[in-house]
Amino acid sequence: MAKNFSNTVQGLALKALKDKEAYSELICMYTKIIQATVVSMAESTDEVGDLSQEGLMGLIDAVKTYDSSKGVLFSTYANVCIKNKILTAIRKRPKAAAEITDDIRDTGECSDPEATVIDKERSREIRELYSGVLSDIERQVFEKYLQGEAYSQIALELDISLKVVDNAMQRVRRKLKTLLKTDGSV
């Protein structure tokens, strides 16, 4: 069955640029695959619609740029394009930890001394909370992220791969989300 699907998809992909029916059929075949990919990557149900559209755009890009002479099946190429488009959208969206980031970063621009003291105390409390739940690598990556460093810069400074940085930040987000749900003090 998988081979039949692959052959069907391959044929449709080659026809899709010139044949609207083949294009529509290809989109219909990939709708469930896109949905499954989105559901596995979305942090909330609110994101599913937007990320599904991004996945569809990834499929469209795959149809436009696919080159069968490279020896790669369209299904493999399309899955990578879909996933990359969704990941790009996730990276560009406001971070789930944006509120935490704002609380933790010390800008020194506050003109109210009382507010500055309160902000520093709250920042210290938050650091204590997350330091107990994050691994050493997660903490290092998160600290650098809070300083405004890009994933690529963090990877270079810590001498780790970009994938390790991305995975660490995903775990940080999950842990902080759980932590904030269980601890109402932050």
Sequence and secondary structure as in RCSB ss.txt:
>XXXX:A:sequence
MAKNFSNTVQGLALKALKDKEAYSELICMYTKIIQATVVSMAESTDEVGDLSQEGLMGLIDAVKTYDSSKGVLFS
TYANVCIKNKILTAIRKRPKAAAEITDDIRDTGECSDPEATVIDKERSREIRELYSGVLSDIERQVFEKYLQGEA
YSQIALELDISLKVVDNAMQRVRRKLKTLLKTDGSV
>XXXX:A:secstr
 HHHHHHHHHHHHHHHTT HHHHHHHHHHHHHHHHHHHHHH SSGGGHHHHHHHHHHHHHHHHHH  GGGS  HH
HHHHHHHHHHHHHHHHHS  TTHHHHHHH      S HHHHHHHHHHHHHHHHHHHTTS HHHHHHHHHHHTT  
HHHHHHHHT  HHHHHHHHHHHHHHHHHHHHH TT 
